[in-house]
Amino acid sequence: MRTAPETVVLGTGFAGLTAAVRLAEDGHRLRCHGDSAIGASQQNFGQLHSGAVYAPVLPEVAAACWQHRTRWFGLLGSEVSRSHGLALFSSHTEVERYTQAWSNFDIPVRPLSTRELDSVGVRPWPAPETAFALPDISVDVTALRARTQAHAANLGVPFAPPESCAPVLSGNEVILWGPSLGYYRPGTLVLAAGHRTVHLLDLLGIQHPLTINRLPYGVLEGSNQQHPLTYWLDGDMLALSPQPNGLHVALPGRPADPIDESKEHYRLAASLAERWPALPAEKLRLRWGQVAEPAGVQPDPSALVVDLSSPPPGWGQVANLIVCLPGKWTTAWHAADQVAQAVAARI
């Protein structure tokens, strides 16, 4: 028991790793448990958002993206110098709303000419009425996660597989069992396991308002990796992001329940074929990401950090448990700061 960590982080995705880094920087003795399974952030898009896409519609997310994005730069290295993202508009209707929001957040954008668009290989059809360069980039999220874990290890964070940490609810506390420590009670348990957070809370019998939503996206495997990160910010709002396994394609909106997979596949393929006739939309493969989100209205969609020692309505009380769910992987540092503050408040 003398060697038991005072803080345990469950989860080794971006939420768990950034929380572990922040706690290690604050001098906490901790351990991080995770199975290294590929989560939603590594399966979907991998955009390092500046906040520009969300500025007029989700200002909290935009502010968190813009404030914390540079904290990834040291881990990204040369990827930061990659070409900018693109914002395209099919008409001038939405341009003023977005440009005003970008100005409000001081997000630097630059109008692009048709010649500049041609120079980066963007030839959508019909041609956009207006285009801007955004400080957004696509990154290899799998490589970034590995670098983030290495950074945590360099700060002294030990990692252990999930089978060495079995959580059990005892009274109003979560205790853990490990083969080397037996049963022990961490001072704080940070649950940062992405959509698996819902399963763990259910397993422990802890009340929560979270649901798991499935979000569709498409992959053009083996497609042109030089295609820039591109958003249509009006119309169907198609987004394209180059990733190591191909060009990822997504549209906003959520599928109805029950989910009609053929309908979702058609929706993505039809939009791609309309916007980029030169791309082989017939080769698009449908994929699904999963995300845990609270039911009803979420006050701050940039991050959900809940200290269950004093739970808000809809949550069970657990003396030593903190739940951490960033809204986007870009905002994981924003969530990690809140976790560090919550842990510090307990001491």
N, C-alpha and C positions, 0 to 999 in steps of 0.2 A: 504493500500500500504506500510505502514511502516513495516509490518510483512512479506511482500513478500520475498521469498528467492532470493538471488542474483544469485544463480546457480540452475538449475533444471536438473536432470538426468532422462531421459525417458528410462526405461528398468531395470528390476531386475533379469536378468540373470547374468552370471559371468562378462560380460563386464560392465554392469551398476553398479553392486555392487562393483567391484574393483575400478572403476572410482570414485564412491561415497566415498569409504574409503580413497583413495588418496587425494581427495579434502577436506574431513573433516580433515585429518591429516595436511593439509596446512592451516586450519583455515577458510575455506569458509563456509558461511551460505548457506545451500542447502536443497533441498528436492528431494526425489527419488520417481518416480511414476512407477508402473508396475502392471501387472495383475497376477503375479505368475504362468502364464501358463508355461507348460513344453516346453522348447525350444530344439534345436538340441543337445546342449551339455549334457542335461539330458536324452535324448532319445537314444543316440548312444553308444559310447564306454566307456567313463570314464577312459581313460588312463592318468596317470600323466607322460607325456613324459619327458625323460631325454634329448632328442634330438638325441639319438643313431639311431633311425630308419630313421631320415631325414638327418643325417650328410653328406652323399655323394651326395644327390640329391636336398635338400633344405637347404643350409647352413644357411640362415637367420633364418629360423624356428628353426633349431637345436641350433643355438647360443642363441636365445631368450628362448627356453625351458630350456637349461642348466643353463642360467644365473638366471632365475626367479623361477625355480621350488621349491626352498627351501622356498619361501615366502608362499607356501601353507602348509608347514609342521606344523606350529602352529595350523592351522585350522583342519588338518587331525588327529592330535593326534596319537593314537595307530595304525592307518592305515599305517603310514610310515614304521612300522616294519614288514609289510607283506612281503611275499617272493618276490624275484626279478622276473623281466620279463625274457623271454627267446628269444634269436635270433637263428634261425635254418637255416642251409644252406644245400641244397640237393647236392651241388657239391662245389669244391674249387674255382670256377671261380670268384665269387663275394667277396670272403672272404678278399682278400688283399685290395680291394677298400674300404670296410667298416672299416677294422681295421686301415687303414691309416687315414681315416676321424675321427674315434674315438680318435686316437692319437692326431690329430690336435686340437680337442676340449678338450682334457684331460678328456674325458668321461671314467670313470673306467668300464671296462668290464673284464670278467674272463672266460677263456675257461672251458667247462664242459666235463666231461667224460661220457661215456655211462652209467656207474653205477650211476653217479649223476643224469642224466636225469631220469633213472628208479626210483630213490628215491623220485623224486617230481611228479611221476605219469605220465610222458610224454612218451607215446608209439605210436608215429606216424608211419606210414608205407608209403613208405620205411623209414627206420631209417635215420636220417640226417647224412651227412658226417662230419659236424662240428657244434658245438653248443657253445653259450656264454651266460653267465648271464649278464643281463643289469640292470641298476639302474632305471628301469621303474616299476610302480606298477598300478594295477587296484584299483580304489576307487569308493565308493558309491557317485556318483555325486549329487544325490538328497540331501543326508545328508550334503555333503560339501557345497552346495548352502545355505542350512538353516543356517549352522554355519557362512558362510560369511555374510549373512544378519544380523545375531545376532551381529557379530563383528561390522558391520556398525552402527547398532542401539546403541551399547555401546559407539561408538564415537560421538553419538548425531545426527545421520542422521535420520530425520523423514521420514516415508513412507506413501504414500497415494495411493489409488486405481486410475486406469487410468481415470475413469469417472469424477474425480475431477480435471482433467487437459486436457482441449481441446485446441490443438494448431491451430493457424490461422496465415497464412502469411499476413502480413500487410506491404506493401512497400517492403523493403529489410530486414525486421526483422520478427521473429516469436514471436507473443504474445500468451499468455495463458489465459484461463478462468478457474476460480475455484469458487465453491459455496461460499467459505468464503472470497475470495479476489476479486472477480469480474475479470475484465480484468487487466492483468499486464504484463510487459515486463521483463523477466529475463535478467540479464546482459549476462549470457551465458546459452544456452540450449545444453546439451550433449545428442545426440541421439544415444543410445546404445541398440537397441532393436533386435539385431540379424537379422534374415531374415525379420522380420516385419519392419525393417528400410526402406526397399524398398517400402512397402505399404504406410508408413507415408510420405516419400518424394514424392511419386506419388500423395497422397491425398493433399499435400500442393502445388503441382505444381512446385516443385524444380527440376531442371535438375540434372541428375546424370548418371553415367555409370554402375550402379549396375544391376545385374541380380540375380534371385533366381534359384539355381540348386538343384535338388533332388538327393540324394545319397542313394543307396540301402544298406541295411545290413540285417542280419538274426538273429533270436533269437531261441535258443533251450530252450524252457521254462521248468523250473524245472530240468535242467541238472546239472551236478556236479559242485558245487560252488568252489571246491578245485582245479579245473583246473587252472594252472598258466596263466598269461598273456603271450601269445606266438605269435611270428612273424616268418613266413618264409620270409627270405630276398632275396630269388631268386625264380625262377619258377613263380608260380602264385601269390606269396607273400600273402598268406592267413594269416589273423590275428584273434586271439581268445582272448576274454576278459570276465572273469566271472563278472556278475552283479547280483543284488538281484533278478531279474526276470528270470535269466537263463544265458546261455553262449551266448555271442554276437559274430557274425561271419561277417567278411568283407573282401572284396578284393579291391585292387586299381582300378582305372579306372572309367569312367563316362558312364552312359547309353546313347545310341544314341537317337536322337529325330526323330520320336515319341518313347516314352518309351515302350518297350515290357516287361511287368512285368513277364510273364512266362519265358522269356529268362534270366532275371536277377535272378529269383529264381533258375533256373536250374544251372546257373553259380556258385552260392554260394553252392548249395547242392552237385554238382558234385565235387567241390574242397574239401569240407569237407569230403565227402565219400572216396575220394582218399587218403587224408592225414591222416584221423582218422577213419578207418573202424569201430572201436568199438563205435563211437558216432552215435546216431540215426538220420542220415541226413534226413530221410524221414519225421521227425517231425519238420524240420526247417520252421519257419514262416518268410516271407519277411516283412521288415519294411522299412520306408523311413525317412531320415533326410533331413532337408532343410538348405541351407546356402546361404547367400548373398555375392556375390563376384563381383569385377569389371570386365567388359568385357575387353578382350585383355590382354596384359602383365601387371602383377602387380609387381612393383619394389621391394616391401618388403612383401612377403606373411605372415610374422609373425604377422603383425598388419597393419590395415588401419585406420589412424586417419587423418581426413581432416578438417581443419579450413576454413569454407566457407566465412569468412570475406575477405580472399584472396584466392579464389578457384583456383585449378589447372584446366587445360583444361578438359572439359567435365562435369564440375560441375557449378551449378548456384551460384550466390553470395547471401549470407544471412549474415547479419552483426553479428548476435549473435548465430550462430549455428555451433556446432562441431559434426562431425559424427565419431563414434568409432566402429570398427569391428575387433576384434582379429582374427588372423588366426586359432588359436586353443584355447580351454579354458585354456590350460596350459599357454599360452602367454598373458592372460588377464592382468596380472600385467604390462607387457611390454607396452601394449596399454594404461593402466591407467596412467603410468608415462608420456606418450606423451600427454594425455589429460591434466594432471596437468600442464605440461610445456606450453601447448597452452593457458590454462586459465590464468596462471601467466603472459604470454606475453601480455594479453589484459589489464592488470591493470596498 
